[in-house]
Amino acid sequence: MKFLFGLAVFTILSMGFIFWYEEGRDPYEVGMHADYSIVCESGFVYKVLSHRRGTIQVLNSDGTPLKCGQKRK
């Protein structure tokens, strides 16, 4: 019983740390994020959603595709 309680507390604290860490990161930084990934392919940036939900091309505020190495406008 103590083991299950400890495991539950550890899981809750781990999830809290992950979400706290994600808040401070740039959401369009290339790499893994909590529930999606940002990849750079063919010179453009794509957001790959987890659980096979799809891929979305990241756009600037003016509707142009975001290129690798650029910051979002």
Short mmCIF file of the C-alpha atoms (twelve columns), coordinates in Angstrom:
data_MODEL
# 
_entry.id   MODEL 
# 
loop_
_atom_site.group_PDB 
_atom_site.id 
_atom_site.type_symbol 
_atom_site.label_atom_id 
_atom_site.label_alt_id 
_atom_site.label_comp_id 
_atom_site.label_asym_id 
_atom_site.label_seq_id 
_atom_site.Cartn_x 
_atom_site.Cartn_y 
_atom_site.Cartn_z 
_atom_site.pdbx_PDB_model_num 
ATOM 1  C CA . MET A 1  0.000  0.000  0.000   1 
ATOM 2  C CA . LYS A 2  2.847  2.398  0.827   1 
ATOM 3  C CA . PHE A 3  4.476  1.549  -2.503  1 
ATOM 4  C CA . LEU A 4  1.328  2.459  -4.461  1 
ATOM 5  C CA . PHE A 5  0.954  5.710  -2.530  1 
ATOM 6  C CA . GLY A 6  4.608  6.573  -3.187  1 
ATOM 7  C CA . LEU A 7  4.224  5.722  -6.861  1 
ATOM 8  C CA . ALA A 8  1.153  7.950  -7.144  1 
ATOM 9  C CA . VAL A 9  2.929  10.876 -5.448  1 
ATOM 10 C CA . PHE A 10 5.994  10.408 -7.672  1 
ATOM 11 C CA . THR A 11 3.816  10.360 -10.805 1 
ATOM 12 C CA . ILE A 12 1.949  13.520 -9.825  1 
ATOM 13 C CA . LEU A 13 5.160  15.376 -8.973  1 
ATOM 14 C CA . SER A 14 6.798  14.248 -12.230 1 
ATOM 15 C CA . MET A 15 3.878  15.445 -14.322 1 
ATOM 16 C CA . GLY A 16 3.862  18.767 -12.474 1 
ATOM 17 C CA . PHE A 17 7.562  19.232 -13.180 1 
ATOM 18 C CA . ILE A 18 7.101  18.409 -16.899 1 
ATOM 19 C CA . PHE A 19 4.306  20.963 -17.330 1 
ATOM 20 C CA . TRP A 20 6.232  23.604 -15.356 1 
ATOM 21 C CA . TYR A 21 9.285  23.042 -17.580 1 
ATOM 22 C CA . GLU A 22 7.187  23.248 -20.776 1 
ATOM 23 C CA . GLU A 23 5.771  26.646 -19.802 1 
ATOM 24 C CA . GLY A 24 9.235  28.212 -19.928 1 
ATOM 25 C CA . ARG A 25 10.212 26.790 -23.333 1 
ATOM 26 C CA . ASP A 26 9.684  28.352 -26.739 1 
ATOM 27 C CA . PRO A 27 6.699  26.456 -28.197 1 
ATOM 28 C CA . TYR A 28 8.315  26.431 -31.662 1 
ATOM 29 C CA . GLU A 29 11.773 25.241 -30.576 1 
ATOM 30 C CA . VAL A 30 12.830 22.177 -32.584 1 
ATOM 31 C CA . GLY A 31 12.608 19.013 -30.485 1 
ATOM 32 C CA . MET A 32 10.272 17.018 -28.270 1 
ATOM 33 C CA . HIS A 33 7.597  18.767 -26.247 1 
ATOM 34 C CA . ALA A 34 4.998  17.380 -23.804 1 
ATOM 35 C CA . ASP A 35 2.360  16.380 -26.373 1 
ATOM 36 C CA . TYR A 36 3.935  17.221 -29.751 1 
ATOM 37 C CA . SER A 37 7.264  17.541 -31.565 1 
ATOM 38 C CA . ILE A 38 8.702  20.298 -33.735 1 
ATOM 39 C CA . VAL A 39 10.724 19.075 -36.726 1 
ATOM 40 C CA . CYS A 40 12.613 20.841 -39.476 1 
ATOM 41 C CA . GLU A 41 12.254 19.185 -42.903 1 
ATOM 42 C CA . SER A 42 12.850 20.506 -46.423 1 
ATOM 43 C CA . GLY A 43 13.734 23.912 -45.008 1 
ATOM 44 C CA . PHE A 44 10.421 24.432 -43.194 1 
ATOM 45 C CA . VAL A 45 9.174  23.869 -39.635 1 
ATOM 46 C CA . TYR A 46 6.417  21.322 -38.905 1 
ATOM 47 C CA . LYS A 47 4.499  20.485 -35.736 1 
ATOM 48 C CA . VAL A 48 3.999  16.710 -35.385 1 
ATOM 49 C CA . LEU A 49 1.124  15.878 -33.053 1 
ATOM 50 C CA . SER A 50 1.372  12.840 -30.798 1 
ATOM 51 C CA . HIS A 51 -0.747 9.716  -31.099 1 
ATOM 52 C CA . ARG A 52 -0.765 9.876  -34.927 1 
ATOM 53 C CA . ARG A 53 -3.087 12.882 -35.018 1 
ATOM 54 C CA . GLY A 54 -1.216 14.510 -37.903 1 
ATOM 55 C CA . THR A 55 1.342  17.081 -38.983 1 
ATOM 56 C CA . ILE A 56 0.814  20.839 -39.238 1 
ATOM 57 C CA . GLN A 57 3.079  23.301 -41.024 1 
ATOM 58 C CA . VAL A 58 3.983  26.202 -38.726 1 
ATOM 59 C CA . LEU A 59 3.082  29.593 -40.212 1 
ATOM 60 C CA . ASN A 60 4.121  33.156 -39.431 1 
ATOM 61 C CA . SER A 61 1.466  35.702 -38.470 1 
ATOM 62 C CA . ASP A 62 1.289  36.871 -42.094 1 
ATOM 63 C CA . GLY A 63 0.541  33.325 -43.338 1 
ATOM 64 C CA . THR A 64 3.936  32.520 -44.822 1 
ATOM 65 C CA . PRO A 65 5.583  29.214 -43.835 1 
ATOM 66 C CA . LEU A 66 8.176  29.417 -41.048 1 
ATOM 67 C CA . LYS A 67 11.636 28.487 -42.325 1 
ATOM 68 C CA . CYS A 68 14.180 26.503 -40.296 1 
ATOM 69 C CA . GLY A 69 16.336 28.715 -38.101 1 
ATOM 70 C CA . GLN A 70 13.879 31.637 -38.090 1 
ATOM 71 C CA . LYS A 71 11.925 32.985 -35.155 1 
ATOM 72 C CA . ARG A 72 8.164  33.203 -35.547 1 
ATOM 73 C CA . LYS A 73 6.959  36.712 -36.481 1 
# 
